[in-house]
Amino acid sequence: MSTSLSSTVQRTFLQYQHLLVFLAPVAFVVGVYAFAPIPADAGVGYWTEYWWLFVAFVTGATIVNTVGISGSALFVPFLIFVFPLVAYPLEPETLVKIGLISESFGLSSSALAFIQYGLVDRRLSLSLVLGGVPFVIGGALLSFVVPEAVFHALLAVALLAASYLLFKIDLAHGEPGGGGGGSGAADATATDGGTPRELPDDANKLGPAGVDTDDAGTVTRVDRDGDDYVYSRGGYLERFANYSIGGVFQGLAGFGIGELGIISMLRTKVPVRVA
């Protein structure tokens, strides 16, 4: 009974997760408007002075959510080099705060979308979050004591390193199969005279989505569209190393854990869409 109820709740949440994504930023804006300390004579101009940032950040959020990197990889450089040209320079700790707040909404909404499609490996995610959070906290504390020149230098190093590694990474292993749609791997097996493999189909996921792990540790994951992905969860040490370094930069500069994290997962043969 409890399992059935849990499955129903999860399916309902996935079906209507877009409402949560819409209401979260609305609640944040209402909270800022109602409770944030503002000047006594603040009028409409106080709230609309930087309206153009909305366009810039929506564009940036669309880009980073498409490729799966941290929003601050674009937002922090934008606030360092572009924002001062039309407004005023920001302190490093202010940059980090803005970057973390802005990307939290974008990454949360994209994470919900990937969960809805059945592409999130919860076991991998939990281990990486638990391993990376202490380093994020440590990096955030460092951001209050690191000189501005060092902050900018570390930011440049992180951006260049992430760019180089992303260009060098092999993406060829990330293509999904079409087992759930009646073509691809499943049909190939049947054509060879064998029995078509049965793909997982979990009751608490939308569509034909499901996941199964065999005794050898090989994961077979099917998304909501019926595409299947086969990979192994091996390579924890390499991912932990990348997430720890990325976590320090995430806390220090507002980005890094997404870029280095994706690189480590792709290097350990996790499919692109799952990574």
N, C-alpha and C positions, 0 to 999 in steps of 0.2 A: 504493500500500500504506500509506504513512504517513498519507495523507488519510483512508483508511478507518479506520485505527487511531485517529486523532484524533477522528473522528466517533463511534466506538464508545465511547471514553473519555468524551467530553462527554455523550453520551446516558446513559451509566451514572451519571455524576456527577449529572445533573439528576434522574434517577429516584430516587436515594437521598440527595439533598441534605438531606432532613429529618433523617437520622441525624447529619450534620455539625452541623446547627443544634442538635440535642439534646445532642450530646457537647461542644460548645464551652463552654457555661456550666458543665457538669459538670467539665470539665478545669480551668476557671478556679477554681471553688470548691475543688477538690482541691488545686490549687497554692497557693491562699491558706492553706488549712488546714495544709498540710505545710511551707510555706516562709516564710510571713509572720512577722515578729517579733511575738510576743505575750507578755503577762506570764507569769511562771513558774507562778503559781497560777490560771491561766485554766481555768475549768470549763465546764460546759454552758451556764451562764447568760451567759458571755461571748459565746458565739456566738448565743444566742437572745434577747438583750436587746431587739434592734430587729426582731423577727420581723415586726411589722406593716408594715415597709417593703416586704416582699415583695408584699403585697396592693396597696399603693399603686403600686409600680413596675410590676407586671404590668398594672394598669388603665391607667396612663399609657402603657406601651409599646404596648398594644393600640390606644389612640387615635392615637398619633403614627404608627404603622406603617400605619394605615388611611388617613390623610390625607397621609402622606409628608413630615412635618416632623421636625426634630431632637427627640429625646427630651428634651433639656435645656430645651427651650422650656416644658415642664411641670415637669421635675424640679428645675431650679435655683430657680424661684420657690417650689416646694413646700419645698425645703430651706431657703430664706431665711425664709419666713413661717410655715410649719406645723411643721417639725421642731423649731425652738427652743422651741415652746410645750410640748412633751412631753419634750424632751431638753436640748440646749444649742446655742448659736449656732456656726456653722461659719465658718472663714476663707474669703475669696474664692477663694484658690488651691485649697482643699480642695473647694469647691463645683464648680469647674471640673473637677477630677480625677474626682470622683464622677459628674458629668454625662457626661463623655466616655467613661468606662468603661462606665457603664450603658447609654448609647445605642449603643455600638459593637456589642453583641450584638443588640439589637433591629433596628438598621438593616442589619446583616449578614444576619440571617435573612430580613428582608423583601426585601433585594436578591437573595438566592438564589431566593426565590419568584418575583420578577419575571423573573429570568433564565430560570427553568423555564418560565414562560408566554411567553417570547419577546418581552418588552416592553422590554428594555434596549437602548438605542442605544449600542453600545460606542464608536463614534467620538466622539459627543457626550460620553459619560461620561469618556473618557480625556482629552480636551482640557480639560474643566472641572476634573477632579481635578488635572492638572498645573498649571493656572492658579491653583487655589485653595489648594493645600498651602502654598506660601511665606507666604501671608497668614495661614493658620491658625497656623503656627509663630510668626510675628511677634506675633499676638494673644496666643498662649500666654505668650510672654515678657513682654508688657505686663501680664498678669494678676498678676505677682509684684511690680510696682512701682506700679500704680494704686491710690490710696486707696480704702477700702471705700465711702465715700459716692459717689465718682465711679463706681465699679463698679456700684452699685445704680442710679444715674441712667442710665448707658449701657444697663443691662439693661432699664429701663423704656422708654427711647426705642426700643430694638430691638423689644420686644414690641408697643408701640403702632404703630410703623411697619409691622411685618409684618402685624398685624391689619388695619390700614386698607387696605393694598395687596391683601391676600387678599380682602377684601370688595368691592373695586373691580374686581378682575380679571374678564375675560370668559371664562367656561367653556363657552360655547356651541359652540366648535369642537372640543371634545374627545370627542364621541360617535363610537364606532367604527361602521364599516360591517359588514354581515353577509355579505360576499362569499363567505367560505369555507363558510358554512352553507347556501348555495343560495338566499339571498334578498338583498335590499339592492341595493348598487351593481351587482353582477355581473348580477342578473336584470333590473335596469332597463336596462342596456346591451343585453341580448338582446332585450327587449321593443321597444326602439326600432329594431330591425332590424340592429343591429351585432353584432359578435362579442364574446361575453363575455370580459372581460379575464382573462388567466391570472395568478393570484396566486402569489407565491413560496412554495415549500415546500422548506425546507432539510433535507437528510438527517440532519444532526447535531442537529436540534431535535425535541422531542416533539410528536406530533400534526401538524397541517397548518402549523405555524409556519414562517415564513421572512421574509426581507427582501430588497428589491431597490431599487437606486438608479438612476434613468435619467440620461441625458446632461445634463438640465437641473438635476439635483440634487434632484429630487423623490423622497422615500423612500416606498415602500410596504411596510408591515410587517404581518404576519399573526401573531396570537397562537395559543396552543395550542388555543383554542376555535374558531378559524376567523374571528374578527373581524378586520377589516382597518383600518389607520390610514394616512392619506396626509398627509405634511407635508414641510416643507423644513428644512434645517439652517441656513438663513440666520439672521443676528442674533447672530453670535459676539461682537461688541464689547459689545452690551448685556448678554449673559450673562456675559462676562468681568468687566464692571464690577460687576454684582450679586454674582457669586461672590467677587470680591476684597473687597468691603465685608463680605459675609456671612462670608468666611473670617476676617477680623479679629475679628468678633464671636464666631465659633465658637471661636477660640483664647482670646479674652478672657473670654467669659461662658459658653462651653460650648454655644452654639447660635447659629444665624443663617444658616449657609450653606445649610441645607435650605430654610428659609422663603424667603429672598431668591432662591435658585436656582430654586425652583419657580415663583416669580412671574415671573422673567425668561424661563423656558421657555414659560410660558403666554402671556406677552406676545408672544413670537415665534412663536406658533401651533403649538407642539409639543403634541400631544394630552395630555390630563390623565393618562391611565394610563401613557403613555410618560414624561412629565415626572416 
